[in-house]
Amino acid sequence: MRKIIQFIKESYAELRRVVWPGKEDVVSSVKVVIISTILFAAVLGLVDVLLLLGIQAIF
C-alpha cells in the first residue's frame, strides 16, 4: 500500500512539472492531423480505384 501511495504522489509531482501546450499549439496540431488524414485517405482511395480499374481491365 505504501508503494501505491508513493507512486501516486510521484505521479502528481511529475504532472505538475509538465509543460502543457497552449490552445494555439493544440489547434495547429489538430489541423495538421485532419489535413494529413484527408490527404492520406484521398491517396488510398485513388490507389484503390486505379487498382480496381486495372483488375477489371484484365478480367
C-alpha positions as CSV (number, residue, x, y, z in Angstrom):
1,M,0.0,0.0,0.0
2,R,2.9,2.3,0.8
3,K,4.3,1.9,-2.8
4,I,1.0,2.8,-4.3
5,I,0.7,6.0,-2.3
6,Q,4.3,6.8,-3.2
7,F,3.6,6.2,-6.8
8,I,0.5,8.5,-6.8
9,K,2.5,11.3,-5.1
10,E,5.3,11.0,-7.6
11,S,2.9,10.9,-10.5
12,Y,1.2,14.0,-9.2
13,A,4.5,15.8,-8.8
14,E,5.6,14.8,-12.3
15,L,2.3,16.1,-13.8
16,R,2.9,19.5,-12.1
17,R,6.3,19.8,-14.0
18,V,4.7,19.1,-17.4
19,V,4.6,22.0,-19.8
20,W,1.2,21.7,-21.3
21,P,0.7,23.1,-24.9
22,G,-1.3,26.2,-25.4
23,K,-4.6,26.4,-27.2
24,E,-2.9,27.7,-30.4
25,D,-0.5,24.7,-30.4
26,V,-3.3,22.2,-29.9
27,V,-5.4,23.8,-32.7
28,S,-2.5,23.8,-35.0
29,S,-1.7,20.2,-34.4
30,V,-5.3,19.2,-34.8
31,K,-5.4,21.0,-38.2
32,V,-2.3,19.1,-39.3
33,V,-3.7,15.8,-38.3
34,I,-7.1,16.4,-40.0
35,I,-5.5,17.6,-43.3
36,S,-3.0,14.7,-43.3
37,T,-5.8,12.2,-42.7
38,I,-7.9,13.6,-45.5
39,L,-4.9,13.6,-47.9
40,F,-3.9,10.1,-47.0
41,A,-7.5,8.9,-47.4
42,A,-7.7,10.5,-50.8
43,V,-4.4,8.9,-51.9
44,L,-5.5,5.5,-50.7
45,G,-8.9,5.9,-52.4
46,L,-7.2,6.9,-55.7
47,V,-4.9,3.8,-55.5
48,D,-8.0,1.6,-54.7
49,V,-9.9,3.0,-57.7
50,L,-6.9,2.6,-60.0
51,L,-6.3,-1.0,-58.9
52,L,-9.9,-1.8,-59.3
53,L,-9.9,-0.4,-62.9
54,G,-6.7,-2.3,-63.6
55,I,-8.2,-5.6,-62.3
56,Q,-11.4,-5.1,-64.3
57,A,-9.4,-4.4,-67.4
58,I,-7.5,-7.6,-67.0
59,F,-10.6,-9.8,-66.3
